[in-house]
Amino acid sequence: MQPADKNWNLSSSLPLATLVLALAAGSWGVFGALVTLVSQTFGFTSTQFSFILLAPAAIGIPLLWPFYRWAVHAARPGTVLLLAFLALIPALAGLALATQFSHLLLVGAGLGVVPGCFATGVVYLHRLTRLPCPALTAGLLVLCALGVAFAYASTPLITDAFGWRFTPLMSIGLIVIAAGLLATLGESTETRV
């Protein structure tokens, strides 16, 4: 049941959307930390290691503009954000199952959707708050950098405690929880101009 006060919905949308974006960026931190930890186990050369770490950016940067345009033209950019965010789940599941170089390269390419999450998040939050896009972008970049740093720092601890294949599965659980909260408590922006 929705509360009568419309400001409640807006106030819950802001932290939930920023949580979604921090978790999306954090998936890059998890990926980078895990690849660093398991590169010797898999026997990667420095060239293979570099290709794996560059794969998310190589795919993600060209996806920025299409995701941004999709969100701008969508009646509900929050739905676009959720779809982009949920697209991280197969990549993280692949990370848990990876056994060779080509698997990790595909996982890295799949994690290229993270910049798309960021672009759609900027559009969604702009429609909710009417803050200028450059200010939102700068603030969200700082938030995403913190999400990557936290994930990169915490991944070795989780890996030591539960094993490296558990870490992406835990990330999937966090993504499902955050996506569910945003879908149920987030504000629709379809009525806004």
Stockholm file with secondary structure:
# STOCKHOLM 1.0

chainA/1-193         MQPADKNWNLSSSLPLATLVLALAAGSWGVFGALVTLVSQTFGFTSTQFSFILLAPAAIGIPLLWPFYRWAVHAARPGTVLLLAFLALIPALAGLALATQFSHLLLVGAGLGVVPGCFATGVVYLHRLTRLPCPALTAGLLVLCALGVAFAYASTPLITDAFGWRFTPLMSIGLIVIAAGLLATLGESTETRV
#=GR chainA/1-193 SS CCCSCHHHHHHHHHHHHHHHHHHHHHHHHHHHHHHHHHHHHHTCCHHHHHHHHHHHHHHHHHHHHHHHHHHHHCSCHHHHHHHHHHTHHHHHHHHHHCCSHHHHHHHHHHGGGHHHHHHHHHHHHHHHHCCCHHHHHHHHHHHHHHHHHHHHHHHHHHHHHHCTTHHHHHHHHHHHHHHHHHHHHSCCCTTCC
#=GC SS_cons         CCCSCHHHHHHHHHHHHHHHHHHHHHHHHHHHHHHHHHHHHHTCCHHHHHHHHHHHHHHHHHHHHHHHHHHHHCSCHHHHHHHHHHTHHHHHHHHHHCCSHHHHHHHHHHGGGHHHHHHHHHHHHHHHHCCCHHHHHHHHHHHHHHHHHHHHHHHHHHHHHHCTTHHHHHHHHHHHHHHHHHHHHSCCCTTCC
//
